[in-house]
Amino acid sequence: MVQFTAHSNALANSMVHHSDSLQTIAPKLDYDVAIVGGGIAGITLAAALKDSGLEILIIEAQPQSVAIAKGQAYAIHLSSKRIWESIGVWPEIEPQVQPFNHVRMSDADCPYVVEFKPSDLSAKALGHVAQHRVLLKALLGFVNTCKNVTCRCPAQVVATQEFDDYVEVALQNTDSEFNDLPTIRVGLVVGADGSTSQVRQRSEIKTRSKAYWQSCLVATIQTEKFHQNTAYERFWPSGPFAILPVSTTQCRIVWTAPHAEAQALLALDETSFIEKLTERYGSQMGKLTLVGDRFLFPAKLMHSCEYVRSRLALVGDAAHSCHPVGGQGLNLGIRDVGALAQVLRDAHGKGEDIGSLQVLKRYEHWRRWENLLSLGFTDLINLMFSNNILPLVLVRRLGLWGMEHIPVLKIAALHFMAGVIGRRPTLARKMP
């Protein structure tokens, strides 16, 4: 069983790189892989490495109760579902998530509406909407059954020192007066600690980033009428407006708008906000009621110039983040995890050093360029639709007409967004 003692989201104070050229025999490792960050991507990686012959340590700074309580929700694409199916955790997730069988995409008041349906993907559903707590709780429960996985939580990494054959990792408890933990030796450190990744920063890995002129307001809405398992993506000059069904009676909205407008929407009282929302939302689901708090976050794009160094790899938001249009963020991270797990399993099976740059470059070559394509696609979509420039309006509406009347265009776009084209990890190809 997994020992839940303490884990970390951050390579905190210092990172020292040192090579001991005189060392000829590597000491025994405490763990083969240390995953810094116990979020959905980090825990999925640990679960994907079950029965791999590798000893895994998860390090997370936040107590599990705090991590599970986060209020986010995600659109789960077919590729992510298949990875969780192959791992064996999907049966625990599926009863607690909401499928959507149709997606309606439109441009403001344009009459052309592109409708996607499950047959376009040869699947039972186009995707699912899952709350953060549902995913993380199911994944933590799964790794609790993995004999090769240990979790240290809450704890953080305060220093690392790299040698030829291993990395020494100094840990610190974050909830005890007895702060010092034994220094451990690992073969590979994986940064899964989010967009502000300390693993990435302490390694001085550069990023390319872009701050959009938009913020995203997120809220949960109770609807009077059934949503018919339909998700909506409607583009307005101020930014996209998405509706995702999260249960039989509730939907999640992601309302993208210029920063000042988004702040003003957040500041409205509930009655005024519902009035504004109804104007944007439409009347298809009847009366709307706000459930819980509203949240605001700035839209941004970020991509790491490197995904790997010797004995270091980045996955998920630590390596990239994108505009929320199309719901790509988490799904790109899960595909990172599937690819890295496959590379590590294959290398370990051949007796290779899983922390060597030669091995880790296979993961970087695989995922970095595919992620760059997806990040560029979401950036282009937002650029094309978030404006009133007449030539662009004509081009995008011609594109919508083409997608609706030329099935191959619609199916190709859907397969790309769902992550089922390109080089897929073995986990995403297997059927349970």
Sequence and secondary structure as in RCSB ss.txt:
>XXXX:A:sequence
MVQFTAHSNALANSMVHHSDSLQTIAPKLDYDVAIVGGGIAGITLAAALKDSGLEILIIEAQPQSVAIAKGQAYA
IHLSSKRIWESIGVWPEIEPQVQPFNHVRMSDADCPYVVEFKPSDLSAKALGHVAQHRVLLKALLGFVNTCKNVT
CRCPAQVVATQEFDDYVEVALQNTDSEFNDLPTIRVGLVVGADGSTSQVRQRSEIKTRSKAYWQSCLVATIQTEK
FHQNTAYERFWPSGPFAILPVSTTQCRIVWTAPHAEAQALLALDETSFIEKLTERYGSQMGKLTLVGDRFLFPAK
LMHSCEYVRSRLALVGDAAHSCHPVGGQGLNLGIRDVGALAQVLRDAHGKGEDIGSLQVLKRYEHWRRWENLLSL
GFTDLINLMFSNNILPLVLVRRLGLWGMEHIPVLKIAALHFMAGVIGRRPTLARKMP
>XXXX:A:secstr
   EEE  S EEEEEEE   TT  S    SEEEEEE  SHHHHHHHHHTTTSS  EEEE SS HHHHHT   EEE
E HHHHHHHHHHT HHHHGGGSEEE EEEEEETT S EEEE GGGTTSS SEEEEEHHHHHHHHHHHHTT TTEE
EE SEEEEEEEE SS EEEEEEESS S  B   EEEEEEEE S TT HHHHHTT  EEEEEEEEEEEEEEEEESS
  TTEEEEEEETTEEEEEEE SSSEEEEEEEEEHHHHHHHHHS HHHHHHHHHHHH STT SEEEEEEEEEEEEE
EEEES SEETTEEE GGGTEE  STTS HHHHHHHHHHHHHHHHHHHHHTT  TTSHHHHHHHHHHHHHHHHHHH
HHHHHHHHHHSS  HHHHHHHHHHHHHHHH HHHHHHHHHHHHT SSS  HHHH   
